[in-house]
Amino acid sequence: MSFVVEIQPEILPKTDNSVGIDLGIKTFATLSDGTKVDAPKPLKKRIKKLRKLSKSLSHKTKGSKRYEKARVRVAKFHAKLKDTLDRFST
């Protein structure tokens, strides 16, 4: 099944108001006018957990089995955190 739709593009009015956005971790977004947007609560929780896992990894002896397990745990969690950041920012 195929659908073809023709529409007329709508021309938006021009304005001089533009805003730049800087995405970060400590403050989720900072606008060019100085307004700061805090990170959503689930994101803050995950960042706290990542900090805890990283600290645990730093206490392990490099090359040990426990170090490898902790390193894998941090890597997996970091991937989940990146996915969460992507989801919140789009």
Biopython code that builds the backbone (N, CA, C, O; Angstrom):
import numpy as np
from Bio.PDB.StructureBuilder import StructureBuilder

atoms = [
    (1, "MET", "N", (0.839, -1.152, 0.000)),
    (1, "MET", "CA", (0.000, 0.000, 0.000)),
    (1, "MET", "C", (0.897, 1.231, 0.000)),
    (1, "MET", "O", (1.923, 1.268, 0.679)),
    (2, "SER", "N", (0.503, 2.213, -0.753)),
    (2, "SER", "CA", (1.296, 3.426, -0.849)),
    (2, "SER", "C", (0.369, 4.637, -0.777)),
    (2, "SER", "O", (-0.727, 4.633, -1.336)),
    (3, "PHE", "N", (0.824, 5.659, -0.086)),
    (3, "PHE", "CA", (0.055, 6.891, 0.026)),
    (3, "PHE", "C", (0.894, 8.036, -0.507)),
    (3, "PHE", "O", (2.085, 8.129, -0.210)),
    (4, "VAL", "N", (0.287, 8.897, -1.283)),
    (4, "VAL", "CA", (0.959, 10.088, -1.776)),
    (4, "VAL", "C", (0.125, 11.276, -1.335)),
    (4, "VAL", "O", (-1.072, 11.350, -1.610)),
    (5, "VAL", "N", (0.775, 12.202, -0.650)),
    (5, "VAL", "CA", (0.071, 13.365, -0.134)),
    (5, "VAL", "C", (0.802, 14.610, -0.602)),
    (5, "VAL", "O", (2.021, 14.715, -0.470)),
    (6, "GLU", "N", (0.055, 15.541, -1.142)),
    (6, "GLU", "CA", (0.645, 16.806, -1.561)),
    (6, "GLU", "C", (0.157, 17.907, -0.627)),
    (6, "GLU", "O", (-1.042, 18.082, -0.412)),
    (7, "ILE", "N", (1.113, 18.636, -0.084)),
    (7, "ILE", "CA", (0.745, 19.747, 0.793)),
    (7, "ILE", "C", (1.536, 20.989, 0.372)),
    (7, "ILE", "O", (2.606, 20.894, -0.229)),
    (8, "GLN", "N", (0.992, 22.125, 0.697)),
    (8, "GLN", "CA", (1.672, 23.379, 0.434)),
    (8, "GLN", "C", (2.521, 23.720, 1.664)),
    (8, "GLN", "O", (2.001, 23.756, 2.779)),
    (9, "PRO", "N", (3.818, 23.970, 1.471)),
    (9, "PRO", "CA", (4.651, 24.302, 2.634)),
    (9, "PRO", "C", (4.207, 25.624, 3.260)),
    (9, "PRO", "O", (3.898, 26.592, 2.564)),
    (10, "GLU", "N", (4.185, 25.633, 4.579)),
    (10, "GLU", "CA", (3.761, 26.823, 5.307)),
    (10, "GLU", "C", (5.001, 27.669, 5.618)),
    (10, "GLU", "O", (5.965, 27.173, 6.201)),
    (11, "ILE", "N", (4.972, 28.912, 5.237)),
    (11, "ILE", "CA", (6.099, 29.807, 5.476)),
    (11, "ILE", "C", (5.904, 30.455, 6.842)),
    (11, "ILE", "O", (4.892, 31.106, 7.099)),
    (12, "LEU", "N", (6.888, 30.265, 7.704)),
    (12, "LEU", "CA", (6.812, 30.809, 9.056)),
    (12, "LEU", "C", (7.297, 32.254, 9.063)),
    (12, "LEU", "O", (8.166, 32.618, 8.271)),
    (13, "PRO", "N", (6.745, 33.079, 9.948)),
    (13, "PRO", "CA", (7.189, 34.475, 10.014)),
    (13, "PRO", "C", (8.623, 34.550, 10.551)),
    (13, "PRO", "O", (9.019, 33.772, 11.420)),
    (14, "LYS", "N", (9.387, 35.504, 10.013)),
    (14, "LYS", "CA", (10.770, 35.675, 10.451)),
    (14, "LYS", "C", (10.801, 36.438, 11.770)),
    (14, "LYS", "O", (10.064, 37.405, 11.963)),
    (15, "THR", "N", (11.671, 35.985, 12.673)),
    (15, "THR", "CA", (11.853, 36.675, 13.950)),
    (15, "THR", "C", (13.343, 36.851, 14.204)),
    (15, "THR", "O", (14.175, 36.148, 13.630)),
    (16, "ASP", "N", (13.664, 37.798, 15.069)),
    (16, "ASP", "CA", (15.053, 38.027, 15.450)),
    (16, "ASP", "C", (15.420, 37.269, 16.722)),
    (16, "ASP", "O", (16.561, 37.336, 17.178)),
    (17, "ASN", "N", (14.460, 36.549, 17.294)),
    (17, "ASN", "CA", (14.704, 35.812, 18.528)),
    (17, "ASN", "C", (15.302, 34.447, 18.202)),
    (17, "ASN", "O", (14.657, 33.605, 17.577)),
    (18, "SER", "N", (16.528, 34.247, 18.631)),
    (18, "SER", "CA", (17.149, 32.933, 18.463)),
    (18, "SER", "C", (17.821, 32.570, 19.779)),
    (18, "SER", "O", (18.295, 33.438, 20.513)),
    (19, "VAL", "N", (17.854, 31.289, 20.060)),
    (19, "VAL", "CA", (18.410, 30.812, 21.322)),
    (19, "VAL", "C", (19.414, 29.718, 21.033)),
    (19, "VAL", "O", (19.128, 28.802, 20.263)),
    (20, "GLY", "N", (20.591, 29.798, 21.641)),
    (20, "GLY", "CA", (21.584, 28.730, 21.553)),
    (20, "GLY", "C", (21.433, 27.816, 22.756)),
    (20, "GLY", "O", (21.124, 28.274, 23.856)),
    (21, "ILE", "N", (21.650, 26.523, 22.548)),
    (21, "ILE", "CA", (21.489, 25.553, 23.631)),
    (21, "ILE", "C", (22.790, 24.783, 23.796)),
    (21, "ILE", "O", (23.358, 24.284, 22.825)),
    (22, "ASP", "N", (23.258, 24.691, 25.047)),
    (22, "ASP", "CA", (24.448, 23.912, 25.374)),
    (22, "ASP", "C", (24.014, 22.767, 26.275)),
    (22, "ASP", "O", (23.575, 22.995, 27.402)),
    (23, "LEU", "N", (24.134, 21.523, 25.781)),
    (23, "LEU", "CA", (23.747, 20.364, 26.569)),
    (23, "LEU", "C", (24.916, 19.912, 27.424)),
    (23, "LEU", "O", (26.055, 19.870, 26.959)),
    (24, "GLY", "N", (24.634, 19.573, 28.673)),
    (24, "GLY", "CA", (25.678, 19.130, 29.580)),
    (24, "GLY", "C", (25.149, 18.063, 30.519)),
    (24, "GLY", "O", (24.042, 17.554, 30.339)),
    (25, "ILE", "N", (25.943, 17.731, 31.518)),
    (25, "ILE", "CA", (25.507, 16.715, 32.476)),
    (25, "ILE", "C", (25.092, 17.365, 33.785)),
    (25, "ILE", "O", (24.039, 17.029, 34.327)),
    (26, "LYS", "N", (25.885, 18.278, 34.300)),
    (26, "LYS", "CA", (25.556, 18.911, 35.577)),
    (26, "LYS", "C", (24.240, 19.688, 35.454)),
    (26, "LYS", "O", (23.317, 19.476, 36.241)),
    (27, "THR", "N", (24.157, 20.576, 34.481)),
    (27, "THR", "CA", (22.878, 21.196, 34.128)),
    (27, "THR", "C", (22.531, 20.637, 32.751)),
    (27, "THR", "O", (23.342, 20.702, 31.827)),
    (28, "PHE", "N", (21.352, 20.099, 32.621)),
    (28, "PHE", "CA", (20.970, 19.382, 31.404)),
    (28, "PHE", "C", (21.117, 20.264, 30.172)),
    (28, "PHE", "O", (21.644, 19.830, 29.147)),
    (29, "ALA", "N", (20.649, 21.501, 30.279)),
    (29, "ALA", "CA", (20.764, 22.421, 29.146)),
    (29, "ALA", "C", (20.940, 23.839, 29.683)),
    (29, "ALA", "O", (20.326, 24.224, 30.678)),
    (30, "THR", "N", (21.788, 24.603, 29.006)),
    (30, "THR", "CA", (21.968, 26.010, 29.331)),
    (30, "THR", "C", (21.662, 26.796, 28.066)),
    (30, "THR", "O", (22.264, 26.566, 27.017)),
    (31, "LEU", "N", (20.726, 27.721, 28.175)),
    (31, "LEU", "CA", (20.335, 28.532, 27.027)),
    (31, "LEU", "C", (21.247, 29.745, 26.930)),
    (31, "LEU", "O", (21.874, 30.139, 27.913)),
    (32, "SER", "N", (21.317, 30.333, 25.750)),
    (32, "SER", "CA", (22.225, 31.462, 25.527)),
    (32, "SER", "C", (21.833, 32.699, 26.345)),
    (32, "SER", "O", (22.664, 33.583, 26.552)),
    (33, "ASP", "N", (20.598, 32.772, 26.806)),
    (33, "ASP", "CA", (20.203, 33.910, 27.633)),
    (33, "ASP", "C", (20.510, 33.675, 29.117)),
    (33, "ASP", "O", (20.168, 34.507, 29.958)),
    (34, "GLY", "N", (21.160, 32.534, 29.444)),
    (34, "GLY", "CA", (21.572, 32.260, 30.821)),
    (34, "GLY", "C", (20.636, 31.354, 31.591)),
    (34, "GLY", "O", (20.949, 30.961, 32.715)),
    (35, "THR", "N", (19.502, 31.014, 31.018)),
    (35, "THR", "CA", (18.551, 30.132, 31.679)),
    (35, "THR", "C", (19.122, 28.721, 31.747)),
    (35, "THR", "O", (19.617, 28.189, 30.753)),
    (36, "LYS", "N", (19.048, 28.118, 32.941)),
    (36, "LYS", "CA", (19.556, 26.753, 33.111)),
    (36, "LYS", "C", (18.388, 25.802, 33.336)),
    (36, "LYS", "O", (17.474, 26.083, 34.112)),
    (37, "VAL", "N", (18.440, 24.666, 32.636)),
    (37, "VAL", "CA", (17.406, 23.647, 32.764)),
    (37, "VAL", "C", (18.020, 22.464, 33.489)),
    (37, "VAL", "O", (19.002, 21.889, 33.018)),
    (38, "ASP", "N", (17.447, 22.091, 34.639)),
    (38, "ASP", "CA", (17.977, 20.968, 35.408)),
    (38, "ASP", "C", (17.709, 19.651, 34.707)),
    (38, "ASP", "O", (16.776, 19.525, 33.914)),
    (39, "ALA", "N", (18.546, 18.674, 35.014)),
    (39, "ALA", "CA", (18.389, 17.340, 34.440)),
    (39, "ALA", "C", (17.156, 16.665, 35.042)),
    (39, "ALA", "O", (16.833, 16.893, 36.208)),
    (40, "PRO", "N", (16.472, 15.840, 34.257)),
    (40, "PRO", "CA", (15.339, 15.094, 34.798)),
    (40, "PRO", "C", (15.801, 14.159, 35.915)),
    (40, "PRO", "O", (16.952, 13.722, 35.927)),
    (41, "LYS", "N", (14.903, 13.854, 36.852)),
    (41, "LYS", "CA", (15.256, 13.056, 38.022)),
    (41, "LYS", "C", (15.857, 11.683, 37.680)),
    (41, "LYS", "O", (16.847, 11.296, 38.300)),
    (42, "PRO", "N", (15.297, 10.931, 36.717)),
    (42, "PRO", "CA", (15.899, 9.629, 36.409)),
    (42, "PRO", "C", (17.345, 9.756, 35.954)),
    (42, "PRO", "O", (18.163, 8.878, 36.229)),
    (43, "LEU", "N", (17.660, 10.822, 35.272)),
    (43, "LEU", "CA", (19.028, 11.037, 34.800)),
    (43, "LEU", "C", (19.962, 11.283, 35.973)),
    (43, "LEU", "O", (21.072, 10.753, 36.003)),
    (44, "LYS", "N", (19.525, 12.082, 36.940)),
    (44, "LYS", "CA", (20.340, 12.353, 38.112)),
    (44, "LYS", "C", (20.641, 11.068, 38.876)),
    (44, "LYS", "O", (21.763, 10.862, 39.338)),
    (45, "LYS", "N", (19.635, 10.205, 39.006)),
    (45, "LYS", "CA", (19.814, 8.924, 39.694)),
    (45, "LYS", "C", (20.860, 8.070, 38.994)),
    (45, "LYS", "O", (21.720, 7.469, 39.638)),
    (46, "ARG", "N", (20.779, 8.023, 37.676)),
    (46, "ARG", "CA", (21.707, 7.193, 36.911)),
    (46, "ARG", "C", (23.131, 7.729, 36.985)),
    (46, "ARG", "O", (24.085, 6.953, 37.043)),
    (47, "ILE", "N", (23.279, 9.050, 36.985)),
    (47, "ILE", "CA", (24.607, 9.640, 37.104)),
    (47, "ILE", "C", (25.203, 9.293, 38.465)),
    (47, "ILE", "O", (26.395, 9.007, 38.571)),
    (48, "LYS", "N", (24.372, 9.320, 39.503)),
    (48, "LYS", "CA", (24.831, 8.973, 40.846)),
    (48, "LYS", "C", (25.295, 7.517, 40.890)),
    (48, "LYS", "O", (26.313, 7.207, 41.509)),
    (49, "LYS", "N", (24.547, 6.623, 40.234)),
    (49, "LYS", "CA", (24.921, 5.213, 40.210)),
    (49, "LYS", "C", (26.220, 5.010, 39.428)),
    (49, "LYS", "O", (27.059, 4.202, 39.826)),
    (50, "LEU", "N", (26.390, 5.732, 38.328)),
    (50, "LEU", "CA", (27.624, 5.629, 37.544)),
    (50, "LEU", "C", (28.824, 6.069, 38.382)),
    (50, "LEU", "O", (29.890, 5.457, 38.324)),
    (51, "ARG", "N", (28.641, 7.127, 39.153)),
    (51, "ARG", "CA", (29.711, 7.611, 40.026)),
    (51, "ARG", "C", (30.099, 6.533, 41.031)),
    (51, "ARG", "O", (31.282, 6.312, 41.290)),
    (52, "LYS", "N", (29.089, 5.860, 41.597)),
    (52, "LYS", "CA", (29.337, 4.795, 42.575)),
    (52, "LYS", "C", (30.076, 3.618, 41.933)),
    (52, "LYS", "O", (31.025, 3.090, 42.513)),
    (53, "LEU", "N", (29.644, 3.206, 40.740)),
    (53, "LEU", "CA", (30.298, 2.095, 40.049)),
    (53, "LEU", "C", (31.744, 2.437, 39.681)),
    (53, "LEU", "O", (32.634, 1.594, 39.789)),
    (54, "SER", "N", (31.966, 3.668, 39.249)),
    (54, "SER", "CA", (33.321, 4.095, 38.882)),
    (54, "SER", "C", (34.237, 4.110, 40.100)),
    (54, "SER", "O", (35.400, 3.716, 40.020)),
    (55, "LYS", "N", (33.705, 4.563, 41.215)),
    (55, "LYS", "CA", (34.493, 4.592, 42.440)),
    (55, "LYS", "C", (34.850, 3.168, 42.862)),
    (55, "LYS", "O", (35.975, 2.907, 43.288)),
    (56, "SER", "N", (33.896, 2.252, 42.744)),
    (56, "SER", "CA", (34.137, 0.854, 43.076)),
    (56, "SER", "C", (35.226, 0.274, 42.181)),
    (56, "SER", "O", (36.082, -0.478, 42.646)),
    (57, "LEU", "N", (35.191, 0.622, 40.902)),
    (57, "LEU", "CA", (36.201, 0.144, 39.958)),
    (57, "LEU", "C", (37.592, 0.654, 40.331)),
    (57, "LEU", "O", (38.574, -0.080, 40.220)),
    (58, "SER", "N", (37.676, 1.896, 40.769)),
    (58, "SER", "CA", (38.981, 2.470, 41.076)),
    (58, "SER", "C", (39.647, 1.808, 42.284)),
    (58, "SER", "O", (40.864, 1.902, 42.445)),
    (59, "HIS", "N", (38.856, 1.135, 43.143)),
    (59, "HIS", "CA", (39.415, 0.463, 44.316)),
    (59, "HIS", "C", (39.918, -0.946, 44.010)),
    (59, "HIS", "O", (40.555, -1.571, 44.858)),
    (60, "LYS", "N", (39.642, -1.448, 42.820)),
    (60, "LYS", "CA", (40.054, -2.807, 42.448)),
    (60, "LYS", "C", (41.487, -2.801, 41.925)),
    (60, "LYS", "O", (41.985, -1.783, 41.443)),
    (61, "THR", "N", (42.139, -3.961, 42.029)),
    (61, "THR", "CA", (43.501, -4.123, 41.510)),
    (61, "THR", "C", (43.425, -4.408, 40.023)),
    (61, "THR", "O", (42.724, -5.323, 39.592)),
    (62, "LYS", "N", (44.155, -3.614, 39.235)),
    (62, "LYS", "CA", (44.134, -3.801, 37.784)),
    (62, "LYS", "C", (44.577, -5.200, 37.414)),
    (62, "LYS", "O", (45.548, -5.720, 37.963)),
    (63, "GLY", "N", (43.855, -5.815, 36.473)),
    (63, "GLY", "CA", (44.202, -7.136, 35.989)),
    (63, "GLY", "C", (43.496, -8.264, 36.718)),
    (63, "GLY", "O", (43.528, -9.405, 36.256)),
    (64, "SER", "N", (42.856, -7.973, 37.854)),
    (64, "SER", "CA", (42.171, -9.037, 38.598)),
    (64, "SER", "C", (40.817, -9.334, 37.972)),
    (64, "SER", "O", (40.306, -8.550, 37.172)),
    (65, "LYS", "N", (40.239, -10.475, 38.344)),
    (65, "LYS", "CA", (38.925, -10.854, 37.818)),
    (65, "LYS", "C", (37.854, -9.873, 38.297)),
    (65, "LYS", "O", (36.959, -9.488, 37.545)),
    (66, "ARG", "N", (37.970, -9.481, 39.563)),
    (66, "ARG", "CA", (36.981, -8.528, 40.093)),
    (66, "ARG", "C", (37.069, -7.182, 39.378)),
    (66, "ARG", "O", (36.049, -6.522, 39.175)),
    (67, "TYR", "N", (38.277, -6.771, 38.995)),
    (67, "TYR", "CA", (38.463, -5.528, 38.239)),
    (67, "TYR", "C", (37.749, -5.642, 36.889)),
    (67, "TYR", "O", (37.062, -4.714, 36.461)),
    (68, "GLU", "N", (37.917, -6.779, 36.228)),
    (68, "GLU", "CA", (37.275, -6.985, 34.921)),
    (68, "GLU", "C", (35.755, -6.968, 35.044)),
    (68, "GLU", "O", (35.068, -6.368, 34.218)),
    (69, "LYS", "N", (35.231, -7.628, 36.077)),
    (69, "LYS", "CA", (33.774, -7.636, 36.289)),
    (69, "LYS", "C", (33.264, -6.210, 36.518)),
    (69, "LYS", "O", (32.250, -5.805, 35.949)),
    (70, "ALA", "N", (33.974, -5.461, 37.351)),
    (70, "ALA", "CA", (33.577, -4.082, 37.645)),
    (70, "ALA", "C", (33.689, -3.210, 36.395)),
    (70, "ALA", "O", (32.841, -2.351, 36.152)),
    (71, "ARG", "N", (34.745, -3.435, 35.602)),
    (71, "ARG", "CA", (34.939, -2.646, 34.380)),
    (71, "ARG", "C", (33.801, -2.886, 33.400)),
    (71, "ARG", "O", (33.303, -1.950, 32.775)),
    (72, "VAL", "N", (33.388, -4.157, 33.266)),
    (72, "VAL", "CA", (32.279, -4.493, 32.369)),
    (72, "VAL", "C", (30.989, -3.862, 32.875)),
    (72, "VAL", "O", (30.188, -3.360, 32.087)),
    (73, "ARG", "N", (30.785, -3.889, 34.209)),
    (73, "ARG", "CA", (29.589, -3.288, 34.799)),
    (73, "ARG", "C", (29.534, -1.792, 34.486)),
    (73, "ARG", "O", (28.484, -1.265, 34.119)),
    (74, "VAL", "N", (30.667, -1.119, 34.634)),
    (74, "VAL", "CA", (30.732, 0.318, 34.350)),
    (74, "VAL", "C", (30.475, 0.579, 32.868)),
    (74, "VAL", "O", (29.747, 1.509, 32.522)),
    (75, "ALA", "N", (31.064, -0.228, 31.996)),
    (75, "ALA", "CA", (30.897, -0.036, 30.549)),
    (75, "ALA", "C", (29.441, -0.216, 30.138)),
    (75, "ALA", "O", (28.912, 0.578, 29.360)),
    (76, "LYS", "N", (28.791, -1.254, 30.656)),
    (76, "LYS", "CA", (27.380, -1.491, 30.324)),
    (76, "LYS", "C", (26.508, -0.348, 30.829)),
    (76, "LYS", "O", (25.619, 0.131, 30.124)),
    (77, "PHE", "N", (26.777, 0.082, 32.065)),
    (77, "PHE", "CA", (25.965, 1.148, 32.625)),
    (77, "PHE", "C", (26.190, 2.454, 31.879)),
    (77, "PHE", "O", (25.256, 3.231, 31.684)),
    (78, "HIS", "N", (27.423, 2.695, 31.462)),
    (78, "HIS", "CA", (27.746, 3.908, 30.705)),
    (78, "HIS", "C", (26.976, 3.924, 29.388)),
    (78, "HIS", "O", (26.500, 4.977, 28.963)),
    (79, "ALA", "N", (26.850, 2.764, 28.740)),
    (79, "ALA", "CA", (26.097, 2.671, 27.490)),
    (79, "ALA", "C", (24.623, 2.992, 27.742)),
    (79, "ALA", "O", (23.990, 3.686, 26.946)),
    (80, "LYS", "N", (24.079, 2.483, 28.852)),
    (80, "LYS", "CA", (22.679, 2.775, 29.197)),
    (80, "LYS", "C", (22.494, 4.263, 29.476)),
    (80, "LYS", "O", (21.494, 4.862, 29.081)),
    (81, "LEU", "N", (23.477, 4.851, 30.162)),
    (81, "LEU", "CA", (23.396, 6.278, 30.476)),
    (81, "LEU", "C", (23.419, 7.111, 29.203)),
    (81, "LEU", "O", (22.676, 8.085, 29.082)),
    (82, "LYS", "N", (24.261, 6.733, 28.262)),
    (82, "LYS", "CA", (24.332, 7.450, 26.987)),
    (82, "LYS", "C", (22.996, 7.360, 26.255)),
    (82, "LYS", "O", (22.535, 8.340, 25.671)),
    (83, "ASP", "N", (22.380, 6.183, 26.289)),
    (83, "ASP", "CA", (21.073, 5.993, 25.664)),
    (83, "ASP", "C", (20.035, 6.895, 26.338)),
    (83, "ASP", "O", (19.200, 7.501, 25.667)),
    (84, "THR", "N", (20.096, 6.974, 27.662)),
    (84, "THR", "CA", (19.162, 7.820, 28.401)),
    (84, "THR", "C", (19.367, 9.286, 28.036)),
    (84, "THR", "O", (18.400, 10.016, 27.818)),
    (85, "LEU", "N", (20.617, 9.713, 27.971)),
    (85, "LEU", "CA", (20.906, 11.100, 27.579)),
    (85, "LEU", "C", (20.355, 11.406, 26.201)),
    (85, "LEU", "O", (19.755, 12.459, 25.985)),
    (86, "ASP", "N", (20.559, 10.481, 25.261)),
    (86, "ASP", "CA", (20.060, 10.664, 23.904)),
    (86, "ASP", "C", (18.536, 10.777, 23.903)),
    (86, "ASP", "O", (17.965, 11.608, 23.196)),
    (87, "ARG", "N", (17.888, 9.933, 24.702)),
    (87, "ARG", "CA", (16.428, 9.940, 24.747)),
    (87, "ARG", "C", (15.894, 11.242, 25.307)),
    (87, "ARG", "O", (14.909, 11.778, 24.799)),
    (88, "PHE", "N", (16.540, 11.767, 26.364)),
    (88, "PHE", "CA", (16.071, 13.016, 26.977)),
    (88, "PHE", "C", (16.372, 14.238, 26.118)),
    (88, "PHE", "O", (15.633, 15.221, 26.157)),
    (89, "SER", "N", (17.441, 14.183, 25.351)),
    (89, "SER", "CA", (17.845, 15.368, 24.594)),
    (89, "SER", "C", (17.178, 15.487, 23.234)),
    (89, "SER", "O", (17.293, 16.532, 22.594)),
    (90, "THR", "N", (16.485, 14.454, 22.769)),
    (90, "THR", "CA", (15.815, 14.578, 21.469)),
    (90, "THR", "C", (14.331, 14.691, 21.616)),
    (90, "THR", "O", (13.619, 14.802, 20.618)),
]
sb = StructureBuilder()
sb.init_structure("model")
sb.init_model(0)
sb.init_chain("A")
sb.init_seg("    ")
for serial, (resi, resn, name, xyz) in enumerate(atoms, 1):
    if name == "N":
        sb.init_residue(resn, " ", resi, " ")
    sb.init_atom(name, np.array(xyz, "f"), 0.0, 1.0, " ", f" {name:<3s}", serial, name[0])
structure = sb.get_structure()
